[in-house]
Each structure stands twice: as structure tokens, then as C-alpha cells.
């Protein structure tokens, strides 16, 4: 027996004590579990790709509303923070599933955005942080559809949207999204210019809904533009988003038929090690200079005020939708230096060329050693800046898209540009006119489809979207 081996002492006949390491093991395991739990409890964390949510959405499952939809066996799955005021976010670790029980929904699946609001509220999908998947679809009313039939359709759509956004299955469900929670699903409804003439409501059409002017760079496809009714769908799960699209299309049968549909995507929450503004398909950080709900004039810029010419739009907003194809082959041939001068910002961190970080204000008056502006006179960021447009600003909330390849082999890809404002004439139109005259980015873009839609406020409990327009 070696000196290191303890000898037995039978005379004392005492039960040996457990080694100290055995006592410490449970405590160490608990600490690890607690650390992991602290990571997973990040529902109060923030995530940025996009504008901030004003109200903190609810977490599904606490009242059993999504017990039917569980994520099973997702050991080690990555979660993301719930939607909170401030609209930032982070990547959060989730504890591994136990072998003896299904794991609860991750924070991505469990996050729920309310459909209805008490009092004057805005529809979801405007200030909601960007979701990973989006569908835009426009409908034209079927011949013979009168105002009463339209009201019935919107009542049905509102009921379906409320069920889906809560994580519940609507009537005659297809089962596409079984096992998933609401996943930050939002459904947003709007009315196009042509809707009012077809329903006998021309006198209630807002002046701000007048058609957008023609721009010299436009190459618009009329079959993929405008429409009587418009729906924006967003979710952090592709099946949840498709499920909503399919359910709403089925609801419209016999009353409205799809005019066009566009599908988009963004970075999935939790895909980056820290919260970051989204990038577009050109690799540029996109959305840095967006208005923020904390700005004192945010509501004034984005939502229709009490002085609106049509009372039913008070508290609503106007959405401009543009399908913008990016000439990626041409863009990617340019050096990074040239790309940064076209945009006016650094590609790696989004900082202005005048220095600082992404959020550092641009110093448009700064010149370089050659006497020329550091941010070129035709740089996209300079021309689109509120300082260059008498303070005009809009809330950009886009999705990227990729629809395969064109006949020449170039990618059919770009941006489903969606911006929100209280008055399109003073926001989008004013800025786009200036971009149309001399933006260095314009040679790399093709505007292929366009639409303008009036988006009324959210439905109050027991109501449906647009009731004050149709019945008021």
C-alpha cells in the first residue's frame, strides 16, 4: 500500500465523511444553472434590427394560451429577447431541455404582440422591431363586393389576426404552425386609393392618400403596385408567417382576390453576438438614422394628428411600399472605399465618414485636406438626412428579398422598402424627389413596384380595423 492511500481504522467504526468535492458538486452545478438561467431570463433585454416598440408585448404561455404550441426537444436552442420599449435586442442562451419533459417555448417563440389596444392606439407592425420573415400582399375587391361585405371581411380578418397573434389557431385551421408560439407575429391592415371609389367612400378618402408623383428613376410594374387592400405580415418564424398569410387569404375568398404578393426576410433575432442594426443585401447597415419613439416629435412625424381632414385616420399612419431591386453584381465590383463614399458611412460599423460610431451625428460641413466634403455631396446618407430635407423624416421598416435569378444570371434581389409617416408628401415624396435628382446610390437601384396605403389606428376590444371608416 502506498503512502498516499489512507489506512482503515476499524476500531472506530465511523461512517466516512463524504469528500469535500462531493459536497461542492451540487452547489457548483446550481451556480452554472443559475448563470444559464440569468442568460435565458433576458426578456427584458433589447434587440435592434429596426425601430423600437412603444408598448412591451405580452409573453404567451403564462395564461396557457399557447400550451398547444410547444417547442419539443430543442436542447441548446438559441433564444432572443422579448419586444420592449427601445427596440433593441440580444442573443440569449437557453437551458438544454430535460429528458423527462418538453422544453418551454424559447423567448423567440413565446413573444406575443397585442392586436387590440384600449383607447387610441396604433396597429402592430409599425413600431414593432423588425421580424425575421415578412409577407406583403395586396388585394382587389371582387366585383359586386359592397361596403357591407367589406365590413364583414375586415371583421373576419381582425378576428383571425387577433387569434393568430395570440398564438391560437383560427377556425378551420390548416395546422401549418402547430408546435410554434406566436413568434412576434404582427398583422397590419391598410387601404389603397382605389378602395374608396369601389366602396362609395370617395368623400372619406384622405388628401394624403393622393397618388405618389412619378420619379425619373421609376420603372414600375402596375400589376405589382397599389391595390384596394394591403396587409403586412411579420414574424420571427417562417411557418408562423406563412400560416397567417394562408389564413387571411382563405378568409378573403369570394370577397377579395390577391393582386400581388412579396416575401422578405431580415436577420434572425439572436444571430449576432450583440444587438446590431440590420444590414441590407449590399452589406450596409440600414436604419441608423431612423426616428426613435423617445424623440419628442416622433408621434407628430409618424402618426396622423387630431387635425387630420378625416377623423377615422387620427392615430393612424401612411405606409409607402417600394420594391427596389439592387444591382448587386455592379455594386460588388466597386471597392469598399468607393462603396463607402457612395453611402457616406463606413461599411463595417455604419459610422459616418466624418468619424465616431454608428450613432455619431454626421458632420456634413467637414471638409478634407483637398477642400472637398468628407461626406461627398451626392452621398446617399447626406441627401436623405433630415438636415438636408428641412427636417423631413420617415420610419423605415424594410425587408430584404431574393426571388432567384434573372435571365442574365444577376440576382433578382433587393429591398422591400416600407416607410411610415404622418404625411407622405412632406416625408417620403420630399426626400425621394431629392434622391431622384442626384443620389450616388441611384445607379445601383431599380424601383420596380410602388404603393401607398392609409393604415388606420388599431381596433379597440370588440371592434374591427376600419369600422369607423365603413360605419362611421
Steps between C-alpha positions, in 0.01 A plus 500: 500500500642837409540787739224694321236235574326558836495201737175364635423550869251229582506561876320832463238364260382841388330567171755683287413857416431585140791676337473876486485484120184291521335765713603776263381332179130581542580859592719538195233348277239734643722800436542396139129450464437839657745663264328337207166609639620857524586485131162352415310756705584773255143584406583841632795523264488693181542436132555742222455402153246771442277750676395468859176369637316751712308254722664191644322202346363215701665166555285214375457192707454660843124462467517178306414663172765315302530177695394322180801639321822388668851468376596140577851382565683814394802433714741790494277713276585867468241752622454871465371780716133589507381821342547794733491876480827609344492232233849362556579132555754232575592137453409298805596147595224254590546208738509154346174309507462238771454143385184454706301803383451712188680832506294815526482738209816701447463873532489524119194277482329631812509871419151633432402838359147616589255548213249720678562806714272687735460867407683665211775258398700417192493175309776251567775473239586870492720553805544127560868398461581337167409132476694230319233426237247721324221480241342795323180434311247725327143403415244637256134476593302248300233643265173566682660521846314778677586689816308255722697208357827689550407565863435127548840420345687744724312370802608146409858608427523682833374194689745271320793737555420527869493121539821446308693776676400348835634162390160341461365317196215666307195314373564234233871510580745334261738393776801653326629672814429226755776478765592868463414796718394840363865585422446880497237467227346827386225560245447856373210612277481796261282653226615607155381799296272284281321348801294813561353527153403132496316524832329836445722672756675752274403789727677329789827448314782701667685761299828343614406186304527678165721296263875541528661707224707341226876488557752490218662179628170310521442191287180391672300189419132596542402139565722497808402846625216653706183300581170547685610332823849439638630266770845493655593181688814460710621221731819349635404157365441435129223243553314733737517778239383270219222364721367854550524575127310185408229553763435858389492401134242232576291752693491725192360236266209637299552856628852595396766340285878540527643764268866448588713345771860562605702297749791631704740424781732656753768373731362257759497634859796362689712442189760756610707501817365842594207718399556656158310705244398286202708481181357503149613278213769750404660430835425848632354567844152631423279694740750693712333838460143381563281714725466349848185478713693687770530804270267777615360544148479128412119475509466825309721368220366145479133504606206704377398773744166635615499762225465234228244568229348156565421414862521123441875532427592679824765290669569310178794525261581484128714220358703546182603164353769476231657191348859609431726260313869535579752457219722289721739386226583863417517601866733219600749599227560828680773521761402533862639855495273592208199334662554700818517826306176414318324445833689753715557248779751231584396150401628318808331697777273752329688802633488818289815569300559799725579262787354355817263206534178402325293741706741794476330789317632570151706818469383599157703821499838326555749519211807288440858612419396536135235753598216269398229371738607187688147372445460555124233740379313217326538241778175321577518568875549873442215541250253292704585661835230709671753788512497501121120483473367767734464245777296254294525151646327164466517176693663242271404139574607288202551135413762365260392267222654249257281354225757290318699611196421697190563380144844667500594312817481805725321452832141624512553639848472822692285683750128497575514859618223594743491839668249654738406866535218734596509669158664334195524830312715657772705186569554232235417715198720789612800275568454284188483804274839607629647151467360481148703805398849395601542207738825308442318178595231533231703336218503180706122491563186434296159599641271230357175526700330755721200547724357746749256387769301666779542296817234586760553468876472164671164345575373543854373194690187361335561707186663444161757696302339773289155493661488879546568539127242247384227566757580845636 
